[in-house]
Amino acid sequence: MRGAGLVKPLMGIQMLALILNAVLSPLLITGAGGILPEMGVSGAACASSISAIFALVLVIKYLYNNPNTLTLHFAKMTPNWEIFKGILKVGVPAGSEFMLTFFYMALIYWALSRFGPAEQAGFGLGTRIMQSLFLPVMAIAFAAPAIAGQNYSDRQSEAGVRNV
């Protein structure tokens, strides 16, 4: 839906889910004065699950209330094998990189399983710091295709109007 230019409502839903997760995490991790039990790491996982389900329900409600937002025309969905091959040329190397990253991380965590929780936590912290350094780059990378597609589409429609 981001590629179709629908960014604002879904970003709002993601922000609400993030705020809900930020509020629920400390309450479920440490407990809430006898109201909620102390759950530790399970509480963090539970808070994340609750906020993800909350976001999913809001997205479904949004799509239900706005039925023209996402429409599929199955008759127009015929495969174009040349485009499919081009997508695979770009996608397979990128997918392979993610697969190798998965195996690399699985190997690292397997090797770390022989150490204590402090060492595992240190590696996890280092990984999170590295991810936070990549965050601005990833934000631009995810936003750029939608912006480029909208600008390209806009130029196409303007050219079509002028040629009429």
N, C-alpha and C positions, 0 to 999 in steps of 0.2 A: 504494500500500500504506500510505502515511502516512495517507491519508484513511480507510482501513479500521481504523486504530488500531494498525498494526504499525510501531512506530517504533524500538524498542530494537535489534533485530538488525541492521537496515539502517544505523542510525547507527554501530553498532560496526564494520560493514564499511567504511563511509566513513572512519571514523577510522583503521582499519588501512591503507587505501589512502593516506590523507594522510600517515601516518607513513612508509610505504614510499616515497612520492614525496619526502618531506623527506630521507630517507636516501640515495636514489639520485641525486637532483639534483646535489649537490656532487660525488659520485663520478664521475658521467658528464660533468659540465661540465668539471671540472679534471683528470680522470683519477685513477687510484688507484695511484700508485707503480709503474707499469710493468705492472700487471695489466690495467687498463682504459685505453684510449687517451683523450686529451683530446678532447672532442667539442664544447665550447662550447655555443652555443644549441641545437644539434641534440641534445646530451646532455640538456638540460632537457626538450625535447619528447619524447625517448625515455623519460625517467623518468616523465613524465606519462602517456604511452601504456601503459607497463608497469604502472603503478599502476591505471589505469582498467581494463585487461584483468584484472588481479588481482581487482579489486572485482567485475567482471562474473562471473568464474568463481565467486567466493564466493557471490554472489547466486543464481546458477543452482544451485549445490550446496545452498544453504539451501532453495530452493523444491523441489528434487528430494527432499530429506530430510523436508520438511514439506509433503506434497501437499495437505493440507486448508487450507493458508494462503490460497491464491488459487484459487478455483473459479469458473468461468463457467458459467452456465446459459443456453445459446443459445436455448432455447425461450422464455425470459422476456425476451429481448432484442428487443422490438418497439419501433419508434421512436414517441416521443411528441412530435409536431411542435410542440405548444405550449411544452413545456419546451425543445425545441431552439431555437425562436425567442427565448425568454427568454435562453438561454445566448448566442446570437449578439448580442443587444442589449448584453450586458455584455462579451462577448469581442472583438467587432470593434473597438470603440474602443481597448481595451487593446492588441490586436494591431497596430492601426494605429500606435499610439504606438511600439511596438517597431520596426516597419518604418521609421518616420521616423527613429528613433534610429540604425538601421543605415545608412540613406542619409546621415545627418548625419556619422556616424563615417567612412564610406567617403569622403565629400567632404573631411573634415579630413585623413585619411591621404593622400589623393591630393594635396592642397595641400602637405602636409609632405614628400612624396616629392622635392620640389625642394630641400629643405634637407638638411643633413647628419645623421649619426646622433645627434649630441648633441642637436639640436633634437627629433628624433623620440623619443629616449629621455626628454627632459624632458616632452614631452606625455604619453607613456605613464606616466611617474611621477605626473604630476598627475592623470591619469585613475584610476590605482590608488588614490591618496589619496582621491579623491572616492568611489570605490567602497567603500573601507573605512569611510567615514563613513556610507554607506547600509546597511552590513552589519547593524547591530543592528535597523534598521527592517525589513529583508527577513527576518531570522530570525523576528521576531514575526509578520510577515505570512504566512510559510509555516506557522508553528505554529498560528496562531489558527483557521483553518478546521477542522483536525483536532480541536482541543480543543472547539470549538463543536459540531462534529458528534457527538463522543462524549457531550458533556453533553446535547445535544438527544435523542440516542438513549437515553441513560440515563433521562431524564425520561419519555420515551415508554414505555419498558419498565416503569418504576415505576408509571406511570398505568394501564397495562394490567393489571398484577398487582393493583392495588388495586380495579379495576373488576370483577375476576372474582368 
